[in-house]
Amino acid sequence: MSEEPNFNLIPLLEERIPLVGDGGAETLLRNLGLEENCPPIQANLEQPDLVKRMHHAFIRRGSRLIRTNSSFSQADEVLVNRLEACINSASALAREVSNKRAVIAGRITCAPSDWGRDARFQFYGEQAVYLSDTWVDLIWLEQFSEYEELKLALRAVRQVSVIQTVAHLSLKKDKQSLEILDQLKELMSLGATFVGLMIDSEKSMNRDQLQDLIDELGILSLILDFDIETETFSRISDSIHQIVPPETALICGGKSFLPEHIPHFAKINVDQNQ
């Protein structure tokens, strides 16, 4: 078990919300020249300057939280033996660029689905150890399409780390608000410090539903994983302001969100309280 962490997110949230995060790391890395045959997580070792440019771009546009470049996909299985090096580098690069200007969230994503349960549990726990040992501020769970898998990851994290953890539930269209609330509460009972939702559509939830969750939970994190294009972002921006309550504590963009989109997040609280 790692030592008691020094970082506490609560004072930052009391100072100002939303705490605005970053956006699509892989999309921006590709735009900056990362080859299609190079997994983004591998860039931490082989093209670190690109990763630093990616983080810099988001911080310059107002991101106060950046997620480590440590997303792991089914296609990245060949890198399992280099996982520790990849994550250590991801943490170091984020910390170097941040220079205490942004919260460092150590990102853990879903393990390959064809692995056994014990292997997946070990995979999550190992990542949590590497992230904790490299002094990330938060552990950040996202991109879990199955609720039971998210619980497995959270249990693995809590077995080895006491760092504050944000667990994001990916929404499914058939889920009801009460079921979502019950699942978020269960995640907190299992050790999540904060909970949130990863929303892939403007129609997934409405403002009243999100407000009800905030009223019940106090703190809610949102990852908006909308599929956007430059010519439609103005409309998406209007939708975000209509959907997202001003009391939302943390907000990040999904894979389609670039640095130029980040300032729109910072205006949510200001615009809606005028």
C-alpha positions in Angstrom: 0.0 0.0 0.0 1.4 3.4 -1.0 1.9 6.1 1.6 -0.7 8.6 2.6 -0.9 11.2 -0.2 -0.3 14.9 0.3 -2.7 16.0 -2.4 -6.4 16.8 -1.6 -8.7 17.9 -4.4 -11.4 19.4 -2.2 -9.7 22.8 -1.6 -9.3 23.3 -5.3 -13.0 22.6 -5.9 -13.9 25.0 -3.1 -11.9 27.7 -4.8 -13.5 27.4 -8.2 -15.6 25.0 -10.2 -15.6 23.5 -12.7 -12.1 22.2 -12.6 -11.5 22.1 -16.3 -9.6 19.2 -17.7 -8.1 18.3 -21.1 -9.4 16.6 -24.1 -8.5 14.0 -26.7 -4.8 13.1 -26.2 -4.7 10.6 -29.0 -6.4 12.9 -31.5 -4.0 15.7 -30.8 -1.0 13.5 -30.8 -2.0 12.2 -34.3 -2.5 15.8 -35.4 1.0 16.6 -34.1 2.6 13.9 -36.2 2.4 10.6 -34.2 2.4 7.8 -36.7 -0.7 5.7 -37.0 1.2 2.5 -36.3 2.5 3.9 -33.0 0.2 3.4 -30.0 -0.2 6.7 -28.1 1.1 5.1 -24.8 4.3 4.1 -26.6 5.0 7.7 -27.5 5.8 8.3 -23.8 9.0 6.3 -24.5 9.8 6.9 -28.1 8.4 10.4 -28.8 8.2 12.2 -25.5 8.5 15.7 -27.0 5.2 15.1 -28.8 3.5 14.1 -25.5 4.9 17.2 -23.9 3.6 19.4 -26.7 0.2 17.8 -26.3 0.0 18.6 -22.6 1.4 22.1 -23.2 -1.4 22.8 -25.8 -4.2 21.9 -23.3 -2.7 23.8 -20.4 -2.2 26.9 -22.6 -5.9 26.9 -23.4 -7.0 26.6 -19.8 -6.8 23.0 -18.6 -6.3 22.9 -14.9 -6.3 19.1 -14.9 -4.3 16.9 -17.3 -4.6 13.1 -17.6 -1.6 11.0 -18.1 -1.0 9.6 -21.6 -1.6 6.1 -20.4 -4.8 4.8 -22.2 -4.3 1.1 -23.0 -6.3 -0.6 -25.7 -6.7 -4.1 -27.0 -4.2 -3.3 -29.8 -1.5 -2.3 -27.2 -1.1 -5.8 -25.7 2.4 -6.0 -27.2 3.4 -3.3 -24.8 2.4 -5.2 -21.6 6.1 -6.0 -20.8 6.9 -2.3 -21.1 3.8 -1.1 -19.1 5.8 0.1 -16.1 8.2 2.2 -18.2 5.3 3.6 -20.3 3.4 4.7 -17.2 6.4 6.0 -15.4 7.3 8.1 -18.4 3.6 9.3 -18.8 3.6 10.5 -15.2 7.0 12.2 -15.5 6.1 14.0 -18.7 2.8 15.3 -17.4 4.4 16.5 -14.2 7.2 18.2 -16.1 4.8 20.1 -18.3 2.4 20.9 -15.5 5.0 22.4 -13.3 2.3 22.6 -10.6 0.0 24.6 -12.9 -2.4 21.6 -13.3 -3.6 18.6 -11.4 -2.1 15.4 -12.6 -4.7 12.6 -13.1 -3.2 9.1 -13.6 -5.4 7.6 -16.2 -6.4 3.9 -16.1 -8.6 2.4 -18.8 -10.2 -1.0 -19.4 -8.0 -4.1 -19.8 -8.3 -6.3 -22.9 -11.6 -8.2 -22.7 -10.1 -11.5 -23.6 -8.0 -11.6 -20.5 -9.1 -13.6 -17.4 -10.5 -11.9 -14.4 -7.3 -12.4 -12.2 -5.1 -11.0 -15.0 -7.3 -7.9 -15.4 -7.3 -7.4 -11.6 -3.5 -7.6 -11.5 -3.3 -5.3 -14.5 -5.3 -2.5 -12.8 -3.4 -2.9 -9.5 0.0 -2.7 -11.2 -1.0 0.5 -13.0 -2.2 2.0 -9.7 1.1 1.1 -8.1 3.1 2.7 -10.9 1.0 5.8 -10.9 1.1 6.1 -7.1 4.9 5.7 -7.0 5.3 8.5 -9.6 3.3 11.0 -7.6 0.2 11.6 -9.6 -2.4 13.7 -7.7 -5.4 11.5 -8.6 -6.1 8.1 -10.1 -8.6 8.5 -12.9 -10.7 5.5 -14.1 -12.4 6.0 -17.5 -13.5 4.2 -20.6 -15.1 1.2 -18.8 -18.2 0.1 -20.8 -19.2 -2.5 -18.2 -20.1 -1.5 -14.7 -18.8 -4.8 -13.2 -15.4 -4.2 -14.8 -15.2 -0.7 -13.3 -15.9 -2.2 -9.9 -13.1 -4.7 -10.5 -10.7 -1.9 -11.4 -11.6 0.2 -8.4 -11.2 -2.7 -6.0 -7.7 -3.4 -7.5 -6.8 0.3 -7.1 -8.0 0.4 -3.5 -6.0 -2.7 -2.6 -2.7 -1.0 -3.4 -3.2 2.8 -3.3 -4.8 5.4 -1.0 -4.5 8.2 -3.6 -7.8 10.0 -4.2 -9.6 8.3 -7.1 -12.2 9.4 -9.6 -14.3 6.6 -11.1 -16.3 7.3 -14.2 -19.3 5.2 -15.2 -19.9 5.0 -19.0 -23.5 5.7 -19.7 -25.7 3.2 -21.6 -28.8 4.4 -23.3 -31.1 2.0 -21.4 -30.0 3.1 -18.0 -32.5 4.9 -15.7 -31.5 7.8 -13.5 -32.1 5.8 -10.3 -29.9 2.9 -11.4 -27.2 5.4 -12.3 -27.4 7.0 -8.9 -27.3 3.6 -7.1 -24.3 2.5 -9.1 -22.4 5.8 -8.4 -23.2 5.4 -4.7 -21.9 1.9 -4.7 -18.7 3.0 -6.4 -18.2 5.5 -3.5 -18.9 2.7 -1.0 -16.1 0.6 -2.7 -13.6 3.4 -2.2 -14.0 5.9 -5.0 -13.3 9.4 -3.6 -15.3 11.0 -6.4 -17.5 9.6 -9.1 -18.6 10.8 -12.5 -20.1 9.9 -15.9 -18.6 9.5 -19.3 -21.3 10.7 -21.7 -21.0 9.9 -25.4 -24.1 11.8 -26.6 -26.0 15.0 -26.0 -29.1 12.9 -25.6 -27.7 10.6 -22.9 -28.8 12.7 -20.0 -30.6 16.0 -19.5 -29.7 18.9 -17.2 -32.3 18.0 -14.5 -31.0 14.4 -14.3 -27.4 15.7 -13.9 -28.5 18.2 -11.3 -30.3 15.5 -9.3 -27.0 13.5 -9.2 -25.1 16.6 -8.0 -27.7 17.2 -5.3 -27.4 13.6 -4.1 -23.6 13.2 -4.4 -22.3 16.7 -3.9 -19.4 16.4 -6.4 -19.8 15.1 -9.9 -17.2 14.7 -12.7 -18.1 14.6 -16.3 -16.2 13.4 -19.4 -18.0 14.6 -22.5 -17.1 12.1 -25.2 -19.3 13.7 -27.9 -18.3 13.0 -31.6 -17.7 16.5 -32.9 -16.3 18.2 -35.9 -15.1 21.8 -36.1 -18.1 23.0 -38.1 -20.5 21.6 -35.6 -18.8 22.6 -32.4 -20.7 25.9 -32.0 -23.9 23.8 -31.8 -22.3 21.3 -29.4 -21.0 24.2 -27.3 -24.6 25.5 -26.9 -25.8 22.0 -26.0 -23.1 21.7 -23.3 -24.2 24.9 -21.7 -27.8 23.7 -21.8 -27.0 20.3 -20.4 -24.2 20.8 -17.8 -25.3 22.3 -14.5 -23.0 25.1 -13.2 -22.4 23.1 -10.0 -20.5 20.4 -12.0 -17.2 20.0 -10.2 -14.9 18.6 -12.9 -15.3 18.4 -16.6 -13.1 17.0 -19.4 -13.4 16.4 -23.1 -13.4 13.1 -24.9 -11.4 12.0 -27.9 -12.8 14.7 -30.2 -12.1 17.7 -28.0 -9.0 19.7 -28.9 -7.3 22.6 -27.0 -9.4 25.2 -28.8 -12.5 23.7 -27.3 -11.3 23.8 -23.7 -12.2 27.5 -23.0 -15.9 26.7 -23.5 -15.8 24.5 -20.4 -14.4 27.3 -18.2 -17.4 29.5 -19.1 -20.1 27.0 -17.9 -20.2 28.3 -14.3 -19.8 32.0 -15.3 -22.3 32.0 -18.1 -25.0 30.2 -16.2 -24.8 32.3 -13.1 -25.0 35.6 -14.7 
